[in-house]
Amino acid sequence: MKDRQLFSNRVAVLATMHQKQRVIAPVLEPELGIKVIVPQDFNTDIFGTFTREVARPGTQIAAAKLKATKAMELTGENLSLASEGSFAPHPSLPYIYSNREIVILLDRENDLEIIGEELSLETNFNHQVVENIQQADDFARKVGFPEHGLVVSFHPIGKDNHEIFKGINTEEKFLVALNLAFSNSADGKAHLETDMRALYNPTRMKNIAKATYNLLSKIKSQCPQCYMPGFEIKERIRGLPCAICASPTTLVHSVIYECQKCGCSQKKLFPDGIEFADPGQCMYCNP
């Protein structure tokens, strides 16, 4: 297996301070033969925080690449991993929030960049302004507290806000933070958010694991010409014909795989295993 030959007995440094190695290492270490390590005192908050005191530099992928590159610089290793998450309305369901997780692998020795991804509706991403303990407790139960951590603040959470209590995962911590917020805020209210850092958010941690499995599948997808990993889909061509009228639909008809090393490309028909679309997906048969 080419992937084992490339990565076996190598050290991969994981750019995290939020214990993501708990779900990333068990997936990649046995399959690739690597050893995942975490650099000491590596502050990923400089690349952006969910509570918005620090803005993310560029796109989600750009931020992950910066973290992975910095981890290599700090440790002298030539193989690195990083993860980055985002929360936004789902592209197909705009009124429902989704969690997009990416896990990137950078290999300087072989000049490779491979990205795993997971887009999930499974998230507890939420926030609320509360006026009393009962409202706070209702919010906390709704978002999975105490298994999922909370953030409490005196003011709207964001840039230059230093009065933030993070990582709240016990009833005692929650009550202390709430009482301080109610006592010190200008309007007597507390601003609550779910703590979206991986170590305080089991739901997000599961999505990072899924993104890691997606990364592994791309690593195992080898180019038929040069046998390098990362032979992945670069383009999706829509137009799967309707089963009744044969008109093109918005469903995927074929995909184009491409190698980032030698440029080899390959077209695959009917990637979803069906040659015709259900008439319910046709704008003519089901307008």
N, C-alpha and C positions, 0 to 999 in steps of 0.2 A: 504494500500500500504506500503510495507516494506521500500521503499526509503523515504517516508514521515516520517515514524516512526523513522528512523535512523537520519535524518537530521533536522527535524522540530524544529524551535525555537533555532537553533544553529547559531553561528557566524562563518563565513568562511573568513579568512584573505586572500586577493588577493595580491600577490607579484608583484607589478607594480609601475612604476613611469611615465608611458606613457598613462594613462587614459583608460586602457583596460576594466575597470569596466563599461564603457559606453555600451559595447556590451555583456559582460559576465554576469553582474548582472541581467539585464532584462530577460535573458533566465533562469537562475537557481533559482533566488529568489522566483518567484511565483510557480514554479513546485516542489521545494524541501522544501520550507518553511524556507529557511535560510536567514541570513542577511549578505551581502557581504560588508566588510570594507577594506580600503586600509591603511596600516601603514604609519605614517608620516615620511618623510625624509628617505624613503627606497631607497637606491641607487642600482638599478639593473645593472648599468654599470659595477660593479665589476664582473659580471658573463659573460661579453663579450659585445662588441659593434659592430654594423654593419660596422662602419668605421675603425674597426680593430686595434684601439689603444690598446684594451684589448682583448685577445684571449678568446674564449669560453672554459670553463673547461670541457673537455670531449664531449660526444655526446649531441645531442639536448635534449633528454629525461633526461640525467644526469643533464644538466644545469637547466632544469625546476624543477627537484626534489630538487636541491640545493636551488633554489629561494624559493620554497614552504616551505622547511624545515626551512630556515633562517627566513622567515616571522613568522612561529609558535614560534620560539625561541624568537624573538623580542617582540611578543605580548602576549605570554602565552596561545594562543588559540590551540586547538587540531584538527582543521579542516582548511585546506588551499588550495589555488588554485594558479596556475602559468601558464603562457603561454610562449612559445618559438617558434620562426620562423626561417626558413632557406630558402635559395634560391639556386637552383642548376638545372642542366639539368634534364628534366623529365625522369624518368626511362625507359619509352617506346618511348619517342620522344627526343633523346639526343641532338638535335640542338635547342630545345626550352626550355627556362627557366621556372621553376615552383616554386610555393611557397608552402612549407609544414608547416602547423601550427599545434601545439599540445597544448592542454589545459589539465593540470593534476589536479586531486583532490587527496589530501592525507588526510586520516582520521585516526588519531592515536588512537582514542577511539575504533574503530572497526577494526583496522589494515587493512585498504583498500587503494589500489592505483589503480585509474581508469584514463585512458588516452583517451581523444577525439582527433580526427585527421581530417585534411582536406588537400588534395593534389590538388592544383588548378593551371591551366594555366593562371588564371587571375592575372597578376602582371605587374607592371611598372618598375621592377628592371632593372636598366640600368646605364651606365656611358659613359663619353666621354671627350676627351681633346679638348679644343676649342682655337682658335686663335683670335677671335674677337666677338663683341657683337651679330652680326647676327647669327653666328654659335651657340652661347650660347642660343639665343632666340629660334632658331629652335629646339634645344634639349629640352628646357623647355616646349615648346608647345607639343612636341611629348610625353612627360611623364606625362602630365596632370597638369602642374604648372598653377596657384598657389594653386589649391585645394590640390595637392600633393607637399610636400616640397622638397627642394633641399639642397645639400651639395656642397660647393665650397672650393677649396684649392689651395695654391700656388704650391704645390708639389704633386706627386702621393700619394694618401690617404692611410695611413696605420700606422704601429707601429711607435711610437716616433714622429708622425707628429702632432704638436700642432697648426699649422696654418690652422685650419679648421673652416669654418663658417657653422653651422648646423641650421636646422629649418628655412630655408629661404622660406617664404611663401607670400612675397609681392614683387612688382616690385622694390620698393625703396631699400629693403634689398638686392635684387638680383644685382642691379646695383652697389651698394656700394661694395659688396663682389667681384664682377667681376673686378671692377677697381683696387681694392687692389691687387687682384691676378695677373692681367696683369702687374701691376707696380712693384710688388715685386718678381715675379717668375724669375728664372734664364733664362728661354727661352721665356718669354713674353706670356706664355700660362696659361690657367686656367683648373683645373681638376674638372669636374662636376660629381656628382652622385645623384641618387634619394635618398631622406631621407627615409629609410625603417622603422624608428621608427613608431609605430602604430598611435600615435597622429598626425603625419604629413603625414600619408599614408592611405587614406580612402579605397583603394582597399585591402590593407592588413587587415585593421580593419574588413572588410566584411568576409574575410577568417577566422579570429579569431572567429567571430560569428558563422560561419559554424562548426568550430571545437568544439565550445561550445555545439551546438545542437547535434553533434555526441557524445560528453561526456554525455549529458543528456540521449540519447537513450541507452547508455551502462549502465548508472546508473539504468534506468528503466528495463533493462533486468535482471531478477532475476533468481537465481539458482532454479531449480525445486525440489531440495533436501533440501537445508538449507535456501532458500529464500533470500540470501544476494544479493545485486546488483553487477553488473560487470560480469555477466555470458556472456562471449564474445567469439568471434571466436579466436582460438589459432592456427588453421591449416586449410589451404585450399588444397584440394586434386584435382588435375587436371586430365583430362581424359574423359570429356564429350564426348559420342560417336557421330560420324558423322551420320546425318540423312539418308545418302545413303548407306555407306559401313560399318558403325558401328565401324570404327577404332577410337581409342582414340585421342582426340584433346588436345590442350593446355588450353581449357576453363575449368572452375571449375565444377567438378562433384559433390562434396560434401564438407561440412565444419565440423570441430569439435569444438563444444563449450566446454568451461571448466570453472569451478568455482575456483577462487583463494583462497577461504576459505576452502572448504571441499573436493576439488579435483574431484567433480562430473563432468563427461564428457558426451556429447551427440552428436551423429552424425546426420546431417541434409542433406538429398539428394536434389539436384537441387536447390541450394539457390537463383539462378537467375530466377527461375520459368520456366525453359525450360529443357526438358529431352533429347533433341538431339541438336547437334550443326549444324549450317548452313554449308553446304558443302564447302562454301567459306573459312571456317576456317580449312578445312581438308588438310593435306599435301599430301594425295593420290588423292583426288578428285579435288583439286585445287593446284597442286604442284608449 
